[in-house]
Amino acid sequence: MSKNLYVFAWDSGDGSVSIRYTMNEDWVVKMETLNENGELDYDSGWIDGDGFHYSVLTVPDECTLESLGIRRDCAEE
């Protein structure tokens, strides 16, 4: 079995971009809905000139963010 790891480019607002991660599919759906409703803007950090986007990696079920060396879940920020 496997699950999804969602990978986002996040605009730090100072000209830099960092990578954010989550496995929380409900949060991703919520963010997609906010974007579709025009409730995300550049100041949120979640969209850029190309809009709201992310990549999806498939990882084994036993993986956690912690086991992958990821310290923060962006769905909890």
Secondary structure, DSSP 8 states (H G I E B T S, - for coil): -EEEEEEEEEE-SSS-EEEEEE--HHHHHHHHHHHHTT---GGGSS-BTTBS--EEEEEETT--TGGGT----GGG-
